[in-house]
Amino acid sequence: MMERGSDELFSSVSSGPYIMSTTANGNDSKKFKGDIRGPGTPSRVIHVRKLPNDVTEAEVISLGLPFGDVTNLLMLKAKNQAFLEMNSEQAAQNVVGYYSTMMPFIRNQPVYVQFSNHKELKTDHSPNQERAQAALRALSGSHVDPSVAAPSAVLRVVVENLMYPVSLDALCQIFSKFGTVLRIIVFTKNSQFQALLQYPDGASAQAAKLSLDGQNIYNCCCTLRISFSKLTSLNVKYNNEKSRDFTRPDLPSGDSQPVMEHPAMATAFTPGIISAAPYTATHAFPPTFTIQPAVSSPYPGLTVPALPGTLASLSLPGATRLGFPPIPAGHCVVLVSNLNPERVTPHCLFILFGVYGDVTRVKILFNKKENALVQMSDSTQAQLAMSHLNGQRLHGKPLRITLSKHISVQLPREGHEDQGLTKDYSNSPLHRFKKPGSKNYSNIFPPSATLHLSNIPPSVVEDDLKMLFSSSGALVKAFKFFQKDHKMALIQMGSVEEAIESLIEFHNHDLGENHHLRVSFSKSSI
């Protein structure tokens, strides 16, 4: 992956939609006209506009690479525009959904990403397009190959040119884009700020390394240098600002000195680079850096909270997450909008958001039933739900998920009925993560068309489950029991949207013999 020195991993919020209206091929750049049309129908082709004059093909391709293979590229440099064709409509939906809440920057300039209304790209053999094809071949060759195992699920991260403090939370927010961060430790070694970070699998680590190595966290500084660690797992004993084990929320906070069993690391900890006092090196920076407001956000209720600690006084450029504002501790309520008011229920949101954390309360707004508030058990779970579910389709409409200004969801006062629109799930037996160290923490995946089924009783056969999942009118494309364990199976639905609705409908379904079906999204396909 190429380096994009002036890019920022932390950036601001996207403005409204923009769709192209003519045939996309290499010969008609004079005919291109943009028209504002709303979100547009999903397509494999993505339109990128407002590109910098000196943008390279590789920089445009890099916008799509974290989400899947880029199969074609059409550059219209005279118009400061480009078209990217992804390998699937789902990959394109993930690209547009992600950048609809995070404005990408190339060379310190915001660019705009929307669906095109073209279904595929046709390119000619002009020198301009030949260069684009060459860049495609070079970069797709360096993309993650799932058949090649990554050396480790643990990454070593060194932050060079540390002009601003970087916190453990900031690193988590950046790296969680590529998979669930299970454990993280930050420390200073050889006068360098470093981190060790563990994913559930090597593929996530490989994707993160490929996309983030060489990138800057803030403009012109705090450059990430990423390598695979020789460690296969991290042993964290305290949850504090220097170390975190997200699978063990029960760990004590200790005395802010993380303890590691690995002798090579035990000596690596010195008093931290991130101190409560202002970081003096920053005062030499020109005062032109200002926090960018969340301009033109298409979603109501999206707020960019103030930055914690010393970052707040530094006037950093748009220091939000690689996609979302950082969620302050204690903020665990998200606003879900663009719901289908005819079909949504508190139970359906409880089950869906419960894939990414323990939902304690849900409130569908009385006067605006297309909006709901969902309260998770903690801010990390709120972040996970927001990053995985935003842009996914439920009941025919793409979900819009943002941080709510509310710190908790209020229950209706006694005697004030609200038609069952507010539900308290604090004591629900269906919480997936209440057990410390639960293996469910390692099985958090984005919505996919393939579902993982477990807790299947011996008497239930393939046809029973296929019939159950097609009973709601959904298409079952494939089914496979696990070879060694018939209590588990994979079932592939006709689309991601059908899989989401099937998970909501059939998770905890009673299969008899005291077995309730467990349903989650799978990272595998059949």
Buried (B, 14 or more C-beta within 10 A) or exposed (E): BBEBEBBBBBBBBBBEBBBBBBEBBBEEBEEBEBEEBEBBEBBBBBBBBBBBEEBBBBBBBBBBBBBBBBBBBBBBBEBBBBBBBBBEBBBBBBBBBBBBBBBBBBBBBBBBBBBBBBEEBEBEEEEBBEBBBEBBEEBBEEBBEEEEEBBBBBBBBBBEEBBBBBBBBBBBBBBBBBBBBBBBBBBBEEEEBBBBBBBBBBBBBBBBBBBBBBBBBBBBBBBBBBEBBEBEBBBBBBBBBBBBBBBBBEBEEBEEBBBBEBEEBEEBBEEBBBEEEEBEEBEEBEEEBEBBEBEEBBBEBBBBBEBBBBBEEBBBBBBBBBBBBBBBEEBBBBBBBBBBBEEBBBBBBBBBBBBBBBBBBBBBBEEEBBBBBBBBBBBBBBBBBBBBBBBBBBBEBBBBBBBBEBEBBEEBEEEEEEEEBBBBBEEBEBBBBEEEEBEBBEBBBBBBBBBBBBBBBEEBEEEBBBEBBBEEEBEBBEBBBBEEEBBBBBBBBBBBBBBBBBBBBBBBBEBEEEBBBBBBBBBEEE
